[in-house]
């Protein structure tokens, strides 16, 4: 995989010479049993350990009041900075207000608050990836396959009949990935026709149940593609298809499925020919960037010296990358 950011020797030496032993990060994650956020947590833990800082990570259990109590606990304790993956992104203003009152910097991750919220506090930032980019890449994966495999047009009408598995209701990634994946297919000269779509909350089991319902009501022979907002939901769709002997090795019974995140389980499914592709969301660089930004804010250092560029004074954006079968990261 190409290196997204190349650090200079001077920056490496500067970071190595810093001591963050007196800095404690309090981090809130929306729920621990999320495959992508597990990678993110591991990256934050590794980066904190490498730089000698302490990090405490709390499981919000997908419940905003639980996360609110955890954040209150961090702010009343000895943390120097917060990193927050919101359960409900609409709670961002409340978190910012509490952090500002305590004069504690806050770095939001994965679930993006509005710019208006971030602008209410000079020490509030966001680290993530531009969701529209992942939608574009998802659409490109499907469009490229459809154009290069005439047999994918099962009813020979020149249109793409697809089903869409969406993430969490109201989540900016769900909205933008869904929108831009479909628009990109249309921009490629293929008319997209959504046969069915549903919210599956980023969850594999929920997506499998929904896909089973789609198969029963629509018929797998009428579905020409599955677009999922993340890999877990894509894998749930794959399991439902395999139960009907689709995507199990017979090229005449194959439906292209794409996801987002680049999780190990998705790469394995791609190697087996069960998934067409995924879009890598770089949890490792996002986690490292969040920690470095948090440490700079905690110590009042220049945030432009951490090795990740700051955009519009508030954002660190980590690019996505398309992955197709046979590609290794």
C-alpha positions as CSV (number, residue, x, y, z in Angstrom):
1,X,0.0,0.0,0.0
2,X,1.3,3.4,-0.9
3,X,2.4,5.6,2.0
4,X,-0.2,8.2,2.6
5,X,2.1,10.5,4.6
6,X,5.9,10.4,4.4
7,X,7.4,11.9,7.5
8,X,10.8,13.6,7.4
9,X,13.6,12.5,9.6
10,X,13.5,15.8,11.5
11,X,9.9,15.2,12.4
12,X,10.5,11.6,13.6
13,X,13.4,12.8,15.7
14,X,11.4,15.7,17.1
15,X,8.5,13.3,18.2
16,X,10.9,10.8,19.6
17,X,12.5,13.5,21.7
18,X,9.2,14.6,23.2
19,X,8.1,13.2,26.5
20,X,4.3,12.8,27.0
21,X,4.6,10.8,30.2
22,X,2.5,13.4,32.1
23,X,-0.3,13.5,29.4
24,X,-3.4,11.4,29.8
25,X,-6.0,11.0,27.0
26,X,-9.6,10.1,27.8
27,X,-11.2,8.5,24.7
28,X,-14.8,7.6,24.2
29,X,-15.8,5.0,21.5
30,X,-19.4,4.6,20.4
31,X,-19.2,0.8,20.9
32,X,-16.3,-1.6,21.2
33,X,-17.8,-4.5,19.1
34,X,-17.3,-2.6,15.8
35,X,-14.6,-4.1,13.6
36,X,-13.4,-0.8,12.2
37,X,-13.4,1.0,15.6
38,X,-11.4,-2.0,17.0
39,X,-8.7,-1.2,14.4
40,X,-9.0,2.5,15.4
41,X,-8.6,1.7,19.1
42,X,-5.6,-0.5,18.5
43,X,-4.0,2.3,16.5
44,X,-4.6,4.9,19.2
45,X,-3.2,2.6,21.9
46,X,-0.1,1.8,19.8
47,X,0.6,5.5,19.0
48,X,0.1,6.5,22.7
49,X,2.4,3.8,23.8
50,X,5.0,4.7,21.3
51,X,5.0,8.4,22.4
52,X,4.9,7.5,26.1
53,X,1.4,9.0,26.8
54,X,-1.4,7.3,28.8
55,X,-4.8,6.6,27.2
56,X,-8.0,5.4,28.8
57,X,-10.7,4.2,26.3
58,X,-14.3,3.8,27.3
59,X,-17.0,1.7,25.6
60,X,-20.1,3.8,25.0
61,X,-22.2,0.7,24.3
62,X,-24.0,2.5,21.6
63,X,-25.8,4.6,24.2
64,X,-25.4,8.3,24.3
65,X,-26.3,8.7,28.0
66,X,-23.7,6.1,28.9
67,X,-21.1,8.0,26.9
68,X,-22.1,11.3,28.4
69,X,-21.4,9.9,31.9
70,X,-18.0,8.6,30.7
71,X,-17.1,12.0,29.3
72,X,-18.2,13.6,32.6
73,X,-16.0,11.2,34.4
74,X,-13.0,12.1,32.2
75,X,-13.5,15.8,32.6
76,X,-13.8,15.5,36.4
77,X,-10.7,13.4,36.6
78,X,-7.1,13.9,35.5
79,X,-7.3,13.8,31.7
80,X,-5.6,16.5,29.7
81,X,-7.5,16.0,26.4
82,X,-10.5,14.1,25.0
83,X,-10.8,12.0,21.9
84,X,-14.5,11.3,21.1
85,X,-16.2,8.9,18.7
86,X,-19.8,10.0,19.3
87,X,-22.7,7.6,19.7
88,X,-25.0,10.3,18.4
89,X,-23.3,13.0,16.4
90,X,-26.1,15.4,17.4
91,X,-24.6,15.3,20.9
92,X,-21.4,17.1,19.7
93,X,-22.4,20.6,20.9
94,X,-23.0,19.3,24.5
95,X,-19.6,17.6,24.5
96,X,-17.9,20.7,23.2
97,X,-19.6,22.9,25.8
98,X,-18.5,20.6,28.6
99,X,-14.9,20.4,27.3
100,X,-14.7,24.2,26.8
101,X,-16.0,24.8,30.3
102,X,-13.2,22.6,31.6
103,X,-10.6,24.1,29.2
104,X,-9.9,20.6,27.9
105,X,-9.2,20.2,24.2
106,X,-11.4,17.7,22.3
107,X,-10.7,15.7,19.1
108,X,-13.7,14.1,17.4
109,X,-13.1,11.0,15.3
110,X,-15.2,9.0,12.8
111,X,-18.5,10.8,13.4
112,X,-18.1,14.4,12.2
113,X,-19.7,17.3,14.0
114,X,-20.9,20.3,12.0
115,X,-18.4,23.0,11.4
116,X,-20.7,25.4,13.3
117,X,-20.2,23.2,16.4
118,X,-16.4,22.9,16.0
119,X,-16.2,26.7,15.6
120,X,-17.7,27.3,19.0
121,X,-14.4,26.1,20.6
122,X,-10.8,26.9,19.5
123,X,-9.6,23.6,20.9
124,X,-12.1,21.4,19.0
125,X,-10.9,19.4,16.0
126,X,-12.0,16.5,13.8
127,X,-9.9,13.6,12.4
128,X,-11.5,11.3,9.8
129,X,-12.0,10.6,6.1
130,X,-14.2,12.3,3.5
131,X,-17.2,10.0,3.3
132,X,-18.1,11.2,-0.2
133,X,-14.8,9.9,-1.4
134,X,-15.6,6.4,-0.2
135,X,-19.0,6.6,-2.0
136,X,-17.3,7.6,-5.2
137,X,-14.9,4.7,-4.9
138,X,-17.7,2.2,-4.1
139,X,-19.6,3.4,-7.2
140,X,-16.4,3.1,-9.4
141,X,-15.9,-0.5,-8.3
142,X,-19.4,-1.5,-9.3
143,X,-19.4,0.5,-12.5
144,X,-16.0,-0.9,-13.6
145,X,-17.2,-4.4,-13.0
146,X,-20.5,-3.9,-14.8
147,X,-18.8,-2.5,-17.9
148,X,-16.2,-5.3,-18.0
149,X,-18.6,-8.1,-17.4
150,X,-21.5,-8.0,-19.8
151,X,-23.1,-11.0,-18.1
152,X,-23.6,-8.8,-15.0
153,X,-26.5,-7.2,-16.8
154,X,-28.8,-10.2,-16.1
155,X,-31.9,-8.9,-17.8
156,X,-29.9,-7.1,-20.6
157,X,-31.7,-3.8,-20.1
158,X,-28.5,-1.7,-19.8
159,X,-29.5,-0.7,-16.3
160,X,-28.0,-1.7,-12.9
161,X,-30.5,-3.2,-10.5
162,X,-29.0,-3.1,-7.0
163,X,-29.8,-3.2,-3.3
164,X,-28.3,-0.8,-0.8
165,X,-27.4,-1.6,2.8
166,X,-27.1,1.6,4.7
167,X,-25.3,2.3,8.0
168,X,-26.8,4.2,10.9
169,X,-29.7,6.6,10.4
170,X,-28.4,10.2,10.4
171,X,-24.7,9.3,10.2
172,X,-22.9,11.5,7.7
173,X,-21.0,8.5,6.3
174,X,-24.3,6.6,5.6
175,X,-25.8,9.6,3.8
176,X,-22.7,10.5,1.7
177,X,-21.6,7.0,0.9
178,X,-25.1,6.1,-0.3
179,X,-25.5,9.3,-2.3
180,X,-22.1,9.3,-4.0
181,X,-22.0,5.6,-4.8
182,X,-25.2,5.8,-6.8
183,X,-24.3,9.1,-8.4
184,X,-20.9,7.7,-9.5
185,X,-22.6,4.8,-11.2
186,X,-24.9,7.2,-13.1
187,X,-21.9,9.4,-14.0
188,X,-20.2,6.3,-15.5
189,X,-23.1,6.1,-18.0
190,X,-25.1,3.4,-16.3
191,X,-28.6,3.9,-15.1
192,X,-28.8,2.7,-11.4
193,X,-32.1,1.2,-10.3
194,X,-32.5,0.7,-6.5
195,X,-34.6,-2.4,-6.0
196,X,-34.5,-2.1,-2.2
197,X,-32.6,-0.5,0.6
198,X,-32.6,-0.5,4.4
199,X,-30.7,0.7,7.5
200,X,-28.6,-2.1,8.9
201,X,-26.7,-0.1,11.5
202,X,-23.2,-1.2,10.4
203,X,-24.0,-4.7,11.7
204,X,-23.2,-8.0,10.0
205,X,-26.1,-10.0,11.5
206,X,-28.6,-7.3,10.9
207,X,-27.5,-6.9,7.3
208,X,-27.7,-10.7,6.8
209,X,-31.3,-10.7,8.0
210,X,-32.2,-7.8,5.7
211,X,-30.5,-9.4,2.7
212,X,-32.4,-12.6,3.3
213,X,-35.6,-10.6,3.2
214,X,-34.5,-8.9,-0.1
215,X,-33.6,-12.3,-1.6
216,X,-37.0,-13.7,-0.7
217,X,-39.0,-10.7,-2.0
218,X,-37.0,-9.8,-5.0
219,X,-35.2,-13.0,-6.0
220,X,-31.4,-13.2,-6.2
221,X,-31.6,-13.7,-10.0
222,X,-32.9,-10.1,-10.2
223,X,-30.2,-8.5,-8.1
224,X,-27.2,-7.3,-10.1
225,X,-25.2,-5.7,-7.3
226,X,-25.1,-5.1,-3.6
227,X,-23.7,-1.8,-2.2
228,X,-23.0,-1.8,1.5
229,X,-21.9,1.3,3.5
230,X,-19.3,-0.8,5.4
231,X,-17.6,-4.2,5.3
232,X,-19.6,-5.8,8.1
233,X,-22.8,-5.2,6.3
234,X,-21.3,-6.4,3.0
235,X,-20.2,-9.6,4.7
236,X,-23.7,-10.1,6.1
237,X,-25.0,-9.8,2.5
238,X,-22.4,-12.4,1.4
239,X,-23.6,-14.9,4.0
240,X,-27.2,-14.5,2.9
241,X,-26.2,-15.0,-0.7
242,X,-24.0,-18.0,0.0
243,X,-27.0,-19.7,1.8
244,X,-28.7,-19.5,-1.7
245,X,-25.5,-20.9,-3.4
246,X,-24.6,-17.5,-4.8
247,X,-21.0,-16.2,-4.5
248,X,-19.8,-19.6,-3.7
249,X,-17.6,-20.4,-6.7
250,X,-20.1,-20.7,-9.6
251,X,-19.5,-17.7,-11.9
252,X,-23.0,-18.0,-13.2
253,X,-24.3,-17.4,-9.7
254,X,-22.3,-14.4,-8.7
255,X,-23.5,-10.9,-7.5
256,X,-20.8,-8.3,-7.0
257,X,-20.8,-7.0,-3.4
258,X,-18.8,-4.0,-2.3
259,X,-18.1,-2.6,1.2
260,X,-16.1,0.1,3.0
261,X,-13.3,-0.1,5.6
262,X,-10.8,-2.7,4.3
263,X,-11.2,-5.0,7.3
264,X,-9.3,-8.3,7.3
265,X,-12.5,-10.3,7.1
266,X,-13.5,-8.4,3.9
267,X,-10.0,-9.0,2.3
268,X,-10.4,-12.7,3.1
269,X,-13.8,-12.8,1.5
270,X,-12.4,-11.0,-1.6
271,X,-9.6,-13.6,-1.8
272,X,-12.3,-16.3,-1.8
273,X,-14.2,-14.6,-4.6
274,X,-17.2,-13.8,-2.3
275,X,-16.8,-10.0,-2.4
276,X,-15.9,-7.8,-5.4
277,X,-14.1,-5.2,-3.4
278,X,-13.9,-2.7,-0.6
279,X,-12.7,0.8,0.1
280,X,-9.9,1.1,2.7
281,X,-10.6,3.5,5.5
282,X,-7.2,3.9,7.0
283,X,-7.9,3.4,10.8
284,X,-4.2,3.1,11.5
285,X,-3.3,6.6,10.2
286,X,-6.5,8.1,11.6
287,X,-5.8,6.7,15.0
288,X,-2.2,7.9,15.0
289,X,-3.2,11.4,13.7
290,X,-5.9,11.7,16.5
291,X,-3.4,10.9,19.2
292,X,-0.7,13.2,17.8
293,X,-3.2,16.0,17.5
294,X,-4.5,15.4,21.0
295,X,-1.1,15.5,22.5
296,X,-0.2,18.7,20.7
297,X,-3.4,20.3,21.9
298,X,-2.8,19.1,25.5
299,X,0.6,20.7,25.6
300,X,-0.3,23.8,23.7
301,X,2.1,23.0,20.8
302,X,1.6,24.0,17.1
303,X,-0.8,21.5,15.6
304,X,0.9,22.0,12.2
305,X,4.0,20.2,13.4
306,X,2.5,16.7,14.0
307,X,3.1,15.2,10.5
308,X,-0.6,15.4,9.3
309,X,-1.8,18.5,7.6
310,X,-4.6,20.6,9.1
311,X,-7.3,21.6,6.7
312,X,-9.5,24.7,7.2
313,X,-8.0,25.1,10.7
314,X,-10.2,22.2,12.1
315,X,-9.7,19.0,10.1
316,X,-7.3,16.2,9.4
317,X,-8.4,14.2,6.4
318,X,-7.0,10.7,5.7
319,X,-7.6,9.5,2.2
320,X,-9.5,6.3,1.2
321,X,-8.2,3.7,-1.2
322,X,-10.0,1.3,-3.5
323,X,-9.1,-2.4,-3.1
324,X,-10.0,-5.2,-5.5
325,X,-9.5,-8.9,-5.4
326,X,-5.8,-9.9,-5.2
327,X,-4.6,-6.6,-3.8
328,X,-2.8,-6.7,-0.4
329,X,-2.2,-3.9,2.0
